[in-house]
Amino acid sequence: MDNSAQQNGIFKTLQIIYGALIAGIVVFSVVAFILIDTPVYDIDITNIFTIVVPIMAVGSIFFSDSVYQSMVKRISPNNTLNSKLAQYQIATIVKGAWLEAPALIAIVAAFQSNNIIFLFVSILMAVIMYLKFPKKEIFKQEVKLSFEEKTKFDRF
């Protein structure tokens, strides 16, 4: 396999994994919505999830960005393009996992309390993940690529 095909494979794999994280949230949310027998559309302050889920969601948005930016900044300009892609892939998957966690907790909270409002949080997290979907242009902006690497990367 030539180098550009390998680089294309790394980026496509990243997009597939990230897309699967989003799809998992959406599918699990739909299943939860279907399986909840007597749905409640009410904010119950006595339920611990009413406090925990929004705090986790907001916290994970900021924390995932912080961890992601930290990991991307550690990518050395001296690394090969394949190494930069691999490190970017890891950073993006970690960011996705941090965004997925509160969505899954929200779905569990919906099951536990029959409260559909928690599913809105899970769908909101899926939308946020979609907005942060890995794109080649974003990779080129965030990772320090040489002119040669940008040219090579644009070819695939």
PENOR-V453581 format. One record per backbone hydrogen bond with DSSP energy under -1.0 kcal/mol. CO is the residue of the C=O (numbers start at 1). NH is the residue of the N-H. E is the energy in kcal/mol with one decimal. If there is no record, write none. Layout:
BEGIN
co = {CO/CO}
nh = {NH/NH}
e = {E/E}
END
This chain:
BEGIN
co = {2/3/4/5/6/7/8/9/10/11/12/13/14/15/16/17/18/19/20/21/22/23/24/25/26/27/28/29/30/31/32/40/44/47/48/48/49/51/52/53/54/55/56/57/58/59/60/61/62/63/64/65/66/67/68/69/70/72/76/80/81/82/83/84/85/86/87/88/89/90/91/92/93/94/95/96/97/100/101/102/103/104/105/106/107/108/109/110/114/115/116/118/119/120/121/122/123/124/125/126/127/128/130/135/136/137/138/139/143/146/147/148/149/150}
nh = {6/7/8/9/10/11/12/13/14/15/16/17/18/19/20/21/22/23/24/25/26/27/28/29/30/31/32/33/34/35/36/116/47/50/51/52/53/55/56/57/58/59/60/61/62/63/64/65/66/67/68/69/70/71/72/73/74/75/79/84/85/86/87/88/89/90/91/92/93/94/95/96/97/98/99/100/101/104/105/106/107/108/109/110/111/112/113/114/40/118/119/122/123/124/125/126/127/128/129/130/131/132/133/139/140/141/142/143/145/150/151/152/153/154}
e = {-1.9/-2.4/-2.4/-2.3/-2.2/-2.1/-2.7/-2.5/-2.0/-2.2/-2.3/-2.7/-2.6/-2.3/-2.2/-1.8/-1.8/-2.8/-2.4/-1.5/-2.3/-3.0/-2.4/-2.3/-2.4/-2.6/-2.3/-2.5/-2.3/-2.5/-1.6/-2.4/-1.7/-1.3/-1.1/-2.5/-2.2/-1.4/-2.9/-2.5/-2.6/-2.6/-2.6/-1.5/-1.7/-3.0/-2.7/-1.5/-2.2/-2.9/-2.5/-2.8/-2.2/-2.4/-2.6/-2.4/-1.1/-1.6/-1.4/-2.5/-2.7/-2.4/-2.5/-2.4/-2.5/-2.1/-2.3/-2.5/-2.2/-2.4/-2.2/-2.4/-2.5/-2.3/-1.6/-2.1/-2.0/-2.3/-2.2/-2.3/-1.9/-2.3/-2.5/-2.1/-2.3/-2.7/-2.4/-1.9/-2.9/-1.0/-1.4/-1.7/-2.4/-2.5/-2.3/-1.8/-2.3/-2.4/-2.4/-2.4/-2.3/-1.1/-1.6/-2.2/-2.4/-1.8/-2.7/-2.4/-1.1/-2.6/-2.3/-2.7/-3.0/-2.3}
END
